[in-house]
Amino acid sequence: MGLEELPSKMKAIQVVEFKKPYQINDVDVPKDLQPTDLLVKIAVASNCHTDSMVQQGVFGAPLPQTASHEGSGTVVAVGSGGEAEKRGFKVGDRVMIGLPLHPCGKCGDCTGPESQTQYCTKIDGHVGVTTNGCFAEYIKADSRSTTKLPNEVSFLSAAPLACAGRTIWRAILQAELKKGEWLCFVGSGGGLGHLGVQFAKALGLKVIGIDARDEGISLTKEYGADVVVDARKGKEEAVKSVQDVTNGEGADATVCISDAPTAAGLACAVTKMHGTMVQIAQPDEVVIPFPELIFRDIRIKGSLICSEEESQAMLKCIAEHGVTAKTVPFKGLDKIEDLVKLVHGGKIQGKAVIVVDEKQIEDEKKLGAKF
């Protein structure tokens, strides 16, 4: 099917005014493809905490802005010139959408270590954040950041993996631990956390999960954390619980996923001296008491999604180890209000997603998609 045979209009969930509810609008199908571009028919699109930040105007996205930066679907067209084909993409491929759109290809991040390519600042934007996203029937994606799906990985899992999965996977890599060492997650029972617990176990790490919600604690236990700590018992009790299972030292590294004001400080406190704390939560300010840095020498790192090779490694891990994303599916773009109500209610376990195209979900079953 050529571009001319595709519909000219599609439905899209959009931010049309900051701090106001979403609107469902009829918009143009994005057929203006550059040589590296893919046009993808969306199967599933996922909600992320960052979506609320976009809606609040944190990133200053141009309006109207189609929401959601987490999506999966099937390639229906590729840009002319053969660049996408050289990267191995063709019509019919099942893919996980990449966030960066049109990196420059010339800066130090683009030409430096492959693991830093997602940091290019000279891009057209990030889909669903500063350019149109996945809460639509079609999306324009960049083949340089989009990843083909193994047959074993389903669209339902792949959509939240596009950001949540990539983000927590790279955070674990940034911890630089060896098999048998202790990794702690602060905020272990949310959309990123439950994936992180599974990834860490698949990589041979011992896992401590800390959460402050009944739902989060339950999910942390369900997905196999070795130790689960209730943050509501206070900082001292959390530190003691972690030290009790780590010979009095603390976790070898900790990933902070919670944006609670005290979360980063707690993440440092439960980490052993000279250990690493990887910060991926995005509060307005990251607050860390100075003794954690000066007297305990905790090393702080940030991390941003994944490079292409890191994304491929994540999907390979999922296919081999059966990592699954817990999702709460809503059928149809018109269910966005129901999704938002559930997410903002604070009781959700896992990730809320919208099934945009049920036929793709049915068709992938023939391939053996099971995770």
C-alpha positions as a Markdown table, in Angstrom:
| # | Residue | x | y | z |
|---|---|---|---|---|
| 1 | Met | 0.0 | 0.0 | 0.0 |
| 2 | Gly | 1.4 | 3.4 | -1.1 |
| 3 | Leu | 1.0 | 6.7 | 0.8 |
| 4 | Glu | -1.6 | 7.8 | -1.7 |
| 5 | Glu | -3.8 | 4.8 | -0.8 |
| 6 | Leu | -3.8 | 5.6 | 2.9 |
| 7 | Pro | -6.5 | 7.8 | 4.5 |
| 8 | Ser | -5.8 | 11.6 | 4.5 |
| 9 | Lys | -7.4 | 12.1 | 8.0 |
| 10 | Met | -7.2 | 10.3 | 11.3 |
| 11 | Lys | -8.4 | 10.6 | 14.9 |
| 12 | Ala | -5.9 | 12.0 | 17.5 |
| 13 | Ile | -6.0 | 12.7 | 21.2 |
| 14 | Gln | -4.5 | 16.2 | 21.6 |
| 15 | Val | -3.4 | 18.8 | 24.1 |
| 16 | Val | -5.0 | 22.0 | 22.7 |
| 17 | Glu | -4.5 | 24.2 | 25.8 |
| 18 | Phe | -2.2 | 23.6 | 28.7 |
| 19 | Lys | -3.8 | 22.5 | 32.0 |
| 20 | Lys | -7.0 | 21.6 | 30.2 |
| 21 | Pro | -8.5 | 18.2 | 29.3 |
| 22 | Tyr | -7.5 | 16.4 | 26.1 |
| 23 | Gln | -9.6 | 16.7 | 23.0 |
| 24 | Ile | -10.1 | 14.1 | 20.2 |
| 25 | Asn | -9.7 | 15.8 | 16.8 |
| 26 | Asp | -9.6 | 15.0 | 13.2 |
| 27 | Val | -6.0 | 15.7 | 11.9 |
| 28 | Asp | -3.9 | 15.0 | 8.8 |
| 29 | Val | -2.2 | 11.7 | 8.5 |
| 30 | Pro | 1.6 | 12.6 | 8.5 |
| 31 | Lys | 2.7 | 11.7 | 5.0 |
| 32 | Asp | 5.6 | 14.1 | 4.8 |
| 33 | Leu | 8.2 | 11.5 | 5.3 |
| 34 | Gln | 12.0 | 12.2 | 5.3 |
| 35 | Pro | 14.3 | 9.4 | 4.0 |
| 36 | Thr | 14.9 | 8.0 | 7.5 |
| 37 | Asp | 11.2 | 8.1 | 8.4 |
| 38 | Leu | 8.6 | 5.4 | 8.9 |
| 39 | Leu | 4.8 | 5.8 | 8.9 |
| 40 | Val | 3.5 | 3.5 | 11.5 |
| 41 | Lys | -0.1 | 2.4 | 12.0 |
| 42 | Ile | -0.5 | 2.4 | 15.8 |
| 43 | Ala | -1.7 | -0.7 | 17.5 |
| 44 | Val | -1.3 | 0.3 | 21.2 |
| 45 | Ala | -0.4 | 3.6 | 22.8 |
| 46 | Ser | 0.5 | 4.0 | 26.5 |
| 47 | Asn | 0.1 | 6.7 | 29.1 |
| 48 | Cys | 3.2 | 7.8 | 31.0 |
| 49 | His | 3.7 | 10.3 | 33.9 |
| 50 | Thr | 5.5 | 12.5 | 31.4 |
| 51 | Asp | 2.2 | 12.9 | 29.6 |
| 52 | Ser | 0.8 | 14.9 | 32.5 |
| 53 | Met | 3.9 | 17.1 | 32.4 |
| 54 | Val | 3.3 | 17.8 | 28.7 |
| 55 | Gln | -0.3 | 18.6 | 29.5 |
| 56 | Gln | 0.8 | 21.1 | 32.2 |
| 57 | Gly | 3.1 | 22.8 | 29.7 |
| 58 | Val | 6.4 | 21.8 | 31.4 |
| 59 | Phe | 8.1 | 21.2 | 28.0 |
| 60 | Gly | 6.5 | 24.1 | 26.2 |
| 61 | Ala | 5.3 | 21.9 | 23.4 |
| 62 | Pro | 3.7 | 23.7 | 20.3 |
| 63 | Leu | 0.0 | 23.3 | 20.4 |
| 64 | Pro | -2.1 | 21.4 | 19.3 |
| 65 | Gln | 0.1 | 18.5 | 20.4 |
| 66 | Thr | -0.9 | 14.8 | 19.9 |
| 67 | Ala | -0.2 | 13.0 | 23.2 |
| 68 | Ser | 1.7 | 9.9 | 24.2 |
| 69 | His | 5.3 | 9.0 | 23.6 |
| 70 | Glu | 4.9 | 5.3 | 24.1 |
| 71 | Gly | 3.5 | 3.4 | 21.1 |
| 72 | Ser | 3.8 | 0.2 | 19.1 |
| 73 | Gly | 2.4 | -0.7 | 15.7 |
| 74 | Thr | 3.1 | -1.8 | 12.1 |
| 75 | Val | 5.1 | 0.0 | 9.4 |
| 76 | Val | 2.8 | 1.0 | 6.5 |
| 77 | Ala | 5.2 | 3.3 | 4.6 |
| 78 | Val | 8.9 | 4.2 | 4.5 |
| 79 | Gly | 10.5 | 7.4 | 3.4 |
| 80 | Ser | 11.8 | 7.6 | -0.1 |
| 81 | Gly | 15.6 | 7.4 | -0.7 |
| 82 | Gly | 16.2 | 4.0 | 0.9 |
| 83 | Glu | 17.6 | 5.2 | 4.2 |
| 84 | Ala | 15.1 | 3.4 | 6.4 |
| 85 | Glu | 15.5 | 0.3 | 4.3 |
| 86 | Lys | 19.3 | 0.4 | 4.8 |
| 87 | Arg | 18.5 | 0.2 | 8.5 |
| 88 | Gly | 16.5 | -3.0 | 7.9 |
| 89 | Phe | 13.0 | -1.6 | 7.9 |
| 90 | Lys | 10.2 | -2.5 | 5.5 |
| 91 | Val | 6.4 | -2.3 | 5.3 |
| 92 | Gly | 4.8 | -4.9 | 7.5 |
| 93 | Asp | 7.5 | -4.7 | 10.3 |
| 94 | Arg | 6.1 | -4.7 | 13.9 |
| 95 | Val | 7.9 | -1.9 | 15.8 |
| 96 | Met | 8.3 | -0.1 | 19.1 |
| 97 | Ile | 8.3 | 3.6 | 18.4 |
| 98 | Gly | 11.4 | 5.6 | 19.0 |
| 99 | Leu | 11.2 | 9.0 | 20.8 |
| 100 | Pro | 13.9 | 11.2 | 19.2 |
| 101 | Leu | 12.7 | 12.5 | 15.8 |
| 102 | His | 15.4 | 13.6 | 13.3 |
| 103 | Pro | 18.7 | 13.8 | 15.3 |
| 104 | Cys | 21.3 | 15.9 | 13.5 |
| 105 | Gly | 23.8 | 13.0 | 12.9 |
| 106 | Lys | 26.7 | 15.4 | 13.3 |
| 107 | Cys | 27.1 | 16.5 | 16.9 |
| 108 | Gly | 29.3 | 14.8 | 19.6 |
| 109 | Asp | 26.4 | 12.7 | 20.8 |
| 110 | Cys | 25.4 | 11.5 | 17.4 |
| 111 | Thr | 29.0 | 10.6 | 16.4 |
| 112 | Gly | 30.3 | 9.6 | 19.9 |
| 113 | Pro | 29.6 | 6.5 | 21.9 |
| 114 | Glu | 26.5 | 4.7 | 20.6 |
| 115 | Ser | 25.1 | 4.6 | 24.1 |
| 116 | Gln | 24.7 | 8.4 | 24.0 |
| 117 | Thr | 23.0 | 9.0 | 20.7 |
| 118 | Gln | 19.6 | 9.7 | 22.3 |
| 119 | Tyr | 21.1 | 12.8 | 23.9 |
| 120 | Cys | 21.3 | 14.8 | 20.6 |
| 121 | Thr | 19.8 | 18.2 | 21.3 |
| 122 | Lys | 19.6 | 19.3 | 17.6 |
| 123 | Ile | 16.5 | 17.3 | 16.9 |
| 124 | Asp | 13.1 | 18.1 | 15.6 |
| 125 | Gly | 11.7 | 16.9 | 18.9 |
| 126 | His | 10.6 | 13.9 | 20.9 |
| 127 | Val | 7.4 | 12.2 | 19.8 |
| 128 | Gly | 4.5 | 12.9 | 22.2 |
| 129 | Val | 6.6 | 15.5 | 24.1 |
| 130 | Thr | 7.5 | 18.2 | 21.6 |
| 131 | Thr | 6.2 | 16.6 | 18.4 |
| 132 | Asn | 3.1 | 14.7 | 17.6 |
| 133 | Gly | 2.7 | 11.4 | 19.5 |
| 134 | Cys | 1.2 | 8.0 | 19.6 |
| 135 | Phe | -2.4 | 8.7 | 20.8 |
| 136 | Ala | -3.5 | 8.6 | 17.1 |
| 137 | Glu | -4.2 | 6.1 | 14.3 |
| 138 | Tyr | -0.8 | 6.8 | 12.6 |
| 139 | Ile | 2.5 | 8.3 | 13.6 |
| 140 | Lys | 5.6 | 9.5 | 11.8 |
| 141 | Ala | 8.7 | 7.9 | 13.5 |
| 142 | Asp | 12.4 | 7.9 | 12.9 |
| 143 | Ser | 14.0 | 4.6 | 11.9 |
| 144 | Arg | 17.2 | 5.6 | 13.8 |
| 145 | Ser | 15.4 | 5.4 | 17.1 |
| 146 | Thr | 12.6 | 2.9 | 16.4 |
| 147 | Thr | 13.1 | -0.7 | 17.2 |
| 148 | Lys | 11.8 | -3.9 | 15.4 |
| 149 | Leu | 10.0 | -6.3 | 17.7 |
| 150 | Pro | 10.9 | -9.9 | 18.2 |
| 151 | Asn | 8.0 | -12.2 | 17.4 |
| 152 | Glu | 7.7 | -13.1 | 21.1 |
| 153 | Val | 7.1 | -9.5 | 22.3 |
| 154 | Ser | 3.5 | -8.2 | 22.0 |
| 155 | Phe | 2.2 | -4.8 | 21.0 |
| 156 | Leu | 0.6 | -4.5 | 24.5 |
| 157 | Ser | 4.0 | -4.8 | 26.2 |
| 158 | Ala | 6.0 | -2.9 | 23.5 |
| 159 | Ala | 4.0 | 0.3 | 23.9 |
| 160 | Pro | 4.9 | 1.0 | 27.5 |
| 161 | Leu | 8.4 | -0.3 | 26.9 |
| 162 | Ala | 9.0 | 2.5 | 24.4 |
| 163 | Cys | 9.7 | 4.9 | 27.2 |
| 164 | Ala | 9.2 | 3.2 | 30.6 |
| 165 | Gly | 11.0 | 0.1 | 29.5 |
| 166 | Arg | 13.9 | 1.9 | 27.8 |
| 167 | Thr | 14.3 | 4.3 | 30.7 |
| 168 | Ile | 14.5 | 1.6 | 33.5 |
| 169 | Trp | 16.6 | -0.7 | 31.4 |
| 170 | Arg | 19.3 | 1.9 | 30.8 |
| 171 | Ala | 19.1 | 3.0 | 34.5 |
| 172 | Ile | 20.0 | -0.6 | 35.5 |
| 173 | Leu | 22.9 | -0.6 | 33.0 |
| 174 | Gln | 24.1 | 2.7 | 34.4 |
| 175 | Ala | 24.3 | 1.1 | 37.9 |
| 176 | Glu | 27.1 | -1.1 | 36.5 |
| 177 | Leu | 26.5 | -4.0 | 38.8 |
| 178 | Lys | 27.7 | -7.7 | 38.5 |
| 179 | Lys | 25.5 | -10.8 | 39.0 |
| 180 | Gly | 24.7 | -11.4 | 42.6 |
| 181 | Glu | 25.0 | -7.8 | 43.7 |
| 182 | Trp | 22.1 | -5.8 | 45.3 |
| 183 | Leu | 20.1 | -3.3 | 43.3 |
| 184 | Cys | 17.4 | -1.3 | 45.1 |
| 185 | Phe | 14.5 | 0.5 | 43.5 |
| 186 | Val | 12.8 | 3.4 | 45.2 |
| 187 | Gly | 9.3 | 3.5 | 43.7 |
| 188 | Ser | 9.4 | -0.2 | 42.7 |
| 189 | Gly | 5.7 | -0.8 | 42.3 |
| 190 | Gly | 4.8 | 1.5 | 39.4 |
| 191 | Gly | 5.0 | 1.3 | 35.7 |
| 192 | Leu | 8.8 | 1.6 | 35.5 |
| 193 | Gly | 9.5 | -0.2 | 38.8 |
| 194 | His | 7.7 | -3.5 | 38.0 |
| 195 | Leu | 9.7 | -3.7 | 34.8 |
| 196 | Gly | 12.9 | -2.9 | 36.6 |
| 197 | Val | 12.4 | -5.6 | 39.1 |
| 198 | Gln | 12.0 | -8.2 | 36.3 |
| 199 | Phe | 14.9 | -6.9 | 34.3 |
| 200 | Ala | 17.2 | -6.9 | 37.3 |
| 201 | Lys | 16.3 | -10.5 | 38.2 |
| 202 | Ala | 16.8 | -11.5 | 34.5 |
| 203 | Leu | 20.3 | -10.0 | 34.7 |
| 204 | Gly | 21.2 | -12.0 | 37.8 |
| 205 | Leu | 20.9 | -9.2 | 40.4 |
| 206 | Lys | 19.4 | -9.4 | 43.9 |
| 207 | Val | 16.5 | -6.9 | 44.2 |
| 208 | Ile | 15.2 | -4.7 | 46.9 |
| 209 | Gly | 11.9 | -2.9 | 46.2 |
| 210 | Ile | 10.8 | 0.2 | 48.2 |
| 211 | Asp | 7.3 | 1.6 | 47.7 |
| 212 | Ala | 4.7 | 3.7 | 49.7 |
| 213 | Arg | 1.5 | 2.3 | 48.3 |
| 214 | Asp | -0.3 | -0.9 | 49.0 |
| 215 | Glu | -0.7 | -1.5 | 45.3 |
| 216 | Gly | 3.0 | -0.8 | 44.7 |
| 217 | Ile | 4.1 | -3.1 | 47.4 |
| 218 | Ser | 1.8 | -5.9 | 46.1 |
| 219 | Leu | 3.1 | -5.5 | 42.5 |
| 220 | Thr | 6.7 | -5.5 | 43.7 |
| 221 | Lys | 6.2 | -8.8 | 45.5 |
| 222 | Glu | 4.3 | -10.2 | 42.5 |
| 223 | Tyr | 7.2 | -9.6 | 40.1 |
| 224 | Gly | 9.8 | -11.2 | 42.3 |
| 225 | Ala | 11.7 | -8.7 | 44.4 |
| 226 | Asp | 13.9 | -10.5 | 47.0 |
| 227 | Val | 13.1 | -7.9 | 49.7 |
| 228 | Val | 10.2 | -5.5 | 49.8 |
| 229 | Val | 10.2 | -2.4 | 52.1 |
| 230 | Asp | 7.3 | -0.2 | 53.0 |
| 231 | Ala | 8.5 | 3.4 | 52.8 |
| 232 | Arg | 5.6 | 4.6 | 55.0 |
| 233 | Lys | 7.5 | 3.2 | 58.0 |
| 234 | Gly | 10.0 | 6.0 | 57.7 |
| 235 | Lys | 13.5 | 6.6 | 56.5 |
| 236 | Glu | 15.3 | 5.0 | 59.4 |
| 237 | Glu | 13.3 | 1.8 | 59.2 |
| 238 | Ala | 13.8 | 1.6 | 55.4 |
| 239 | Val | 17.6 | 2.0 | 55.8 |
| 240 | Lys | 17.7 | -0.6 | 58.6 |
| 241 | Ser | 15.7 | -3.1 | 56.5 |
| 242 | Val | 18.1 | -2.7 | 53.5 |
| 243 | Gln | 21.2 | -2.9 | 55.7 |
| 244 | Asp | 19.8 | -6.0 | 57.5 |
| 245 | Val | 20.0 | -8.0 | 54.2 |
| 246 | Thr | 23.3 | -6.5 | 52.9 |
| 247 | Asn | 25.7 | -7.2 | 55.7 |
| 248 | Gly | 25.1 | -3.7 | 57.2 |
| 249 | Glu | 26.3 | -1.9 | 54.1 |
| 250 | Gly | 23.4 | -1.0 | 52.0 |
| 251 | Ala | 22.5 | -1.7 | 48.4 |
| 252 | Asp | 25.4 | -1.7 | 45.9 |
| 253 | Ala | 23.3 | 0.7 | 43.7 |
| 254 | Thr | 19.9 | 2.3 | 43.8 |
| 255 | Val | 17.6 | 3.6 | 41.1 |
| 256 | Cys | 15.2 | 6.4 | 42.1 |
| 257 | Ile | 11.9 | 6.2 | 40.2 |
| 258 | Ser | 9.7 | 8.1 | 42.7 |
| 259 | Asp | 9.3 | 11.9 | 42.4 |
| 260 | Ala | 8.3 | 12.3 | 46.1 |
| 261 | Pro | 10.3 | 15.1 | 47.7 |
| 262 | Thr | 12.2 | 12.8 | 50.0 |
| 263 | Ala | 12.7 | 9.9 | 47.5 |
| 264 | Ala | 16.2 | 10.9 | 46.2 |
| 265 | Gly | 17.5 | 11.4 | 49.7 |
| 266 | Leu | 16.1 | 8.0 | 50.7 |
| 267 | Ala | 17.6 | 6.4 | 47.6 |
| 268 | Cys | 21.1 | 7.6 | 48.6 |
| 269 | Ala | 20.6 | 6.6 | 52.3 |
| 270 | Val | 19.9 | 3.0 | 51.4 |
| 271 | Thr | 22.9 | 2.8 | 49.1 |
| 272 | Lys | 26.3 | 1.7 | 50.5 |
| 273 | Met | 29.2 | 4.1 | 50.8 |
| 274 | His | 30.8 | 4.9 | 47.5 |
| 275 | Gly | 27.8 | 3.3 | 45.7 |
| 276 | Thr | 25.8 | 4.6 | 42.8 |
| 277 | Met | 22.4 | 6.2 | 42.8 |
| 278 | Val | 20.7 | 6.6 | 39.4 |
| 279 | Gln | 18.1 | 9.3 | 39.2 |
| 280 | Ile | 15.4 | 8.9 | 36.6 |
| 281 | Ala | 12.4 | 10.5 | 38.4 |
| 282 | Gln | 11.7 | 14.0 | 37.2 |
| 283 | Pro | 10.6 | 16.2 | 40.1 |
| 284 | Asp | 11.1 | 20.0 | 39.8 |
| 285 | Glu | 14.0 | 19.6 | 42.2 |
| 286 | Val | 16.1 | 16.6 | 43.2 |
| 287 | Val | 16.8 | 17.1 | 47.0 |
| 288 | Ile | 19.8 | 15.2 | 48.5 |
| 289 | Pro | 21.2 | 15.9 | 52.0 |
| 290 | Phe | 24.8 | 17.0 | 51.7 |
| 291 | Pro | 26.2 | 14.2 | 53.9 |
| 292 | Glu | 25.2 | 11.6 | 51.3 |
| 293 | Leu | 27.6 | 13.3 | 48.8 |
| 294 | Ile | 30.3 | 14.5 | 51.1 |
| 295 | Phe | 30.6 | 12.0 | 53.9 |
| 296 | Arg | 29.3 | 8.9 | 52.2 |
| 297 | Asp | 30.5 | 9.6 | 48.6 |
| 298 | Ile | 27.4 | 8.5 | 46.9 |
| 299 | Arg | 27.8 | 8.8 | 43.1 |
| 300 | Ile | 24.8 | 10.4 | 41.4 |
| 301 | Lys | 23.9 | 9.6 | 37.7 |
| 302 | Gly | 21.1 | 10.6 | 35.5 |
| 303 | Ser | 19.8 | 8.6 | 32.5 |
| 304 | Leu | 17.7 | 9.2 | 29.4 |
| 305 | Ile | 15.7 | 6.4 | 27.6 |
| 306 | Cys | 18.0 | 4.1 | 25.5 |
| 307 | Ser | 20.2 | 4.1 | 22.5 |
| 308 | Glu | 19.2 | 1.9 | 19.6 |
| 309 | Glu | 21.6 | -0.9 | 20.6 |
| 310 | Glu | 20.4 | -0.7 | 24.2 |
| 311 | Ser | 16.8 | -1.0 | 23.0 |
| 312 | Gln | 17.6 | -4.1 | 21.0 |
| 313 | Ala | 19.3 | -5.6 | 24.0 |
| 314 | Met | 16.2 | -4.9 | 26.2 |
| 315 | Leu | 13.9 | -6.6 | 23.7 |
| 316 | Lys | 16.2 | -9.6 | 23.5 |
| 317 | Cys | 16.1 | -9.9 | 27.3 |
| 318 | Ile | 12.3 | -9.8 | 27.3 |
| 319 | Ala | 12.1 | -12.5 | 24.6 |
| 320 | Glu | 14.6 | -14.7 | 26.4 |
| 321 | His | 13.4 | -14.3 | 30.0 |
| 322 | Gly | 9.7 | -13.6 | 29.6 |
| 323 | Val | 9.6 | -10.1 | 31.1 |
| 324 | Thr | 6.0 | -8.8 | 30.9 |
| 325 | Ala | 4.6 | -5.3 | 31.2 |
| 326 | Lys | 1.4 | -5.2 | 33.4 |
| 327 | Thr | -1.1 | -3.2 | 31.5 |
| 328 | Val | -4.7 | -1.9 | 32.0 |
| 329 | Pro | -6.1 | -1.7 | 28.4 |
| 330 | Phe | -8.8 | 0.6 | 27.2 |
| 331 | Lys | -10.3 | -0.1 | 23.8 |
| 332 | Gly | -10.4 | 2.9 | 21.5 |
| 333 | Leu | -9.1 | 6.5 | 21.5 |
| 334 | Asp | -12.5 | 7.7 | 22.8 |
| 335 | Lys | -11.7 | 6.0 | 26.2 |
| 336 | Ile | -9.1 | 8.6 | 27.1 |
| 337 | Glu | -11.2 | 10.2 | 29.9 |
| 338 | Asp | -11.7 | 6.8 | 31.6 |
| 339 | Leu | -7.9 | 6.2 | 31.3 |
| 340 | Val | -7.0 | 9.6 | 32.8 |
| 341 | Lys | -9.5 | 9.1 | 35.7 |
| 342 | Leu | -7.9 | 5.8 | 36.6 |
| 343 | Val | -4.3 | 7.1 | 36.4 |
| 344 | His | -5.0 | 10.2 | 38.5 |
| 345 | Gly | -6.9 | 8.0 | 41.0 |
| 346 | Gly | -3.6 | 6.6 | 42.3 |
| 347 | Lys | -4.8 | 3.0 | 42.4 |
| 348 | Ile | -3.4 | 1.7 | 39.1 |
| 349 | Gln | -1.0 | -1.2 | 39.0 |
| 350 | Gly | 1.3 | -1.1 | 36.0 |
| 351 | Lys | 0.6 | 1.0 | 32.9 |
| 352 | Ala | -2.7 | 2.3 | 31.4 |
| 353 | Val | -2.8 | 1.8 | 27.6 |
| 354 | Ile | -5.2 | 2.4 | 24.7 |
| 355 | Val | -5.7 | -0.3 | 22.1 |
| 356 | Val | -6.0 | 1.7 | 18.9 |
| 357 | Asp | -6.2 | -1.2 | 16.4 |
| 358 | Glu | -7.5 | -4.5 | 17.7 |
| 359 | Lys | -6.9 | -6.2 | 14.4 |
| 360 | Gln | -3.1 | -5.9 | 14.8 |
| 361 | Ile | -3.4 | -7.5 | 18.3 |
| 362 | Glu | -5.3 | -10.4 | 16.8 |
| 363 | Asp | -2.9 | -10.8 | 13.8 |
| 364 | Glu | 0.3 | -10.9 | 16.0 |
| 365 | Lys | -1.0 | -14.0 | 17.9 |
| 366 | Lys | -0.1 | -16.0 | 14.8 |
| 367 | Leu | 3.5 | -15.0 | 15.3 |
| 368 | Gly | 3.6 | -16.4 | 18.8 |
| 369 | Ala | 3.7 | -13.0 | 20.6 |
| 370 | Lys | 3.3 | -13.9 | 24.3 |
| 371 | Phe | 5.2 | -11.5 | 26.4 |
